[in-house]
Amino acid sequence: MKGKWFFILAPLALCSCSIKENRVNCPSEVTLCFKALNELTGHTLDFSVWDYEPCERLYSDDFIYQGGYHTRKVYIPRRKEMLLASYGIPLNGEVYTIEKGRQCDSVYTGYKHVEMAGEYARDTIVLHKHFSTVTVNLHAGAPEDINPYSLVVRANGRGLLLSSDEVISGEYEYRPVSSYNPDGYSFVFRLPRLSDFDGKFTIDFCNSSTSELLYTMTFDRDIMEQANFSWKKSDLDDFNIDLDVGATMIYVRIGDWFHATPIDIHF
């Protein structure tokens, strides 16, 4: 409650601090520069200040990001805090988790740990993209009226610690819906950031009529590195998985990476 009371009375506190008075208890005037990818220009970003002990939100605001280095001025108590900016998720704490069955949000976040001591300060918060949009293009010979496949996507990461960008381990599961295109069917879904050490995701191919599991494809760290994709990149890339399904083989392509696997699928 002390932090919340402070921000309610911040304008009065600033007015009451004079040169002759002890200014230790006055807030620091901080000029913050926010930087994000161009795709967030024109969108609303959320910003908040979090106390460490106890972990609680002291201040929150939102603004329209104008692109480039967007500058705003805020007043922050002179103690150790975390500054957090985000887009695409509600700021209910320092942890973002995804419920099983829900798709990952379009998560962009940036943080900064600070301990204000002076009367004025300047800092920069850079928001990074923590998800990948994946498009699975399924080519299965002649187009059919009904897609014979349904997909289940699983991964071994289910969220993010916003104060460090550390991946929260756990099971992520989502069932994307297919759309028809002239060459077959497409599935579009988002994957959360996964661990660069042991991050992996799988795609289950199921019979769309009976939900019977037909085939599972696994994409581990080694495969993704061969496809020139890295989970430790600051802004995650989007990528396509092109699949050609034949009677006895499935051909997989991610960018320049290509792989053929024997299959035995019977409907």
C-alpha positions, 0 to 999 in steps of 0.5 A, a space after each residue: 500500500 505504501 507504493 500505491 499511496 506514493 504514486 497517488 500523491 506523486 504530483 504533490 510530493 514533487 511540488 512540495 520538494 524544495 531545494 532546501 529540503 532533503 530530497 531523498 524521499 522525492 521520486 526520480 524523474 526518469 526519461 524512458 526510451 521504448 524501442 520495439 519492432 516496426 510491426 508494433 507501430 501504432 499499437 498500444 503498449 503497456 508499461 508498469 513499475 514493480 516493487 521487489 519486496 513485496 512483489 507488487 505493481 506500483 504504477 501502470 500506464 499505456 500509450 500508443 507506440 509511435 515507432 523508433 525510440 519512443 520517449 516518455 517521462 515517468 516518476 519512480 521511487 528511489 529504490 530497487 524496482 523492475 520496469 516492464 513493458 509489454 504488448 499482447 498480454 495482460 500484466 498481472 505479474 512477472 510471470 506469463 503462462 499459457 493454459 493447456 489447450 490455449 494458443 500462445 499470445 503474440 507476446 512482446 516484452 521488455 524489462 529493466 532492473 533499476 535502483 534509482 538514486 539520483 533526481 534525474 535518470 534516463 534509460 531504454 527498454 527494448 521490447 522483444 518478440 517471444 513467439 514464432 508464427 508457424 505455417 504448416 503447408 500440407 500437400 497430399 496429392 489431389 485436393 480432397 473435399 475434407 482434410 483427412 488430417 487434424 494436428 496437435 502441436 505440443 512443446 516443452 515450454 509453457 510461458 516466460 518469466 518476464 523479469 529475465 526472459 527465462 522459459 517456464 518449462 511445462 507442456 504446451 498443447 494446441 490444436 490448430 484449425 486447417 484452411 484450404 488452399 489450391 495446393 492442399 491445406 494450411 495450419 497456422 499457429 504460434 509457438 512460445 519461446 522454448 529453451 535453447 538447451 532442450 527446447 523441442 516441439 512435436 506435431 501429431 498427425 491424427 485422423 480428422 474423423 476418428 482422432 486416431 494418432 497416425 504419425 508424430 514429427 519431432 523438431 528438436 534443437 538440432 533439427 531447428 539449428 539445421 534449419 537456421 532457427 534459434 530459440 535464443 534469438 532476441 526476436 524469434 523468427 516465423 517459419 514455414 513447414 512444408 510437407 509433401 505426403 506420399 503413399 510411403 514417404 513424407 517430405 519435410 522442408 523448413 527453409 533450406 533444410 530438407 528431410 524425407 521419412 518413411 511412413 505407413 499411414 492407412 485410413 
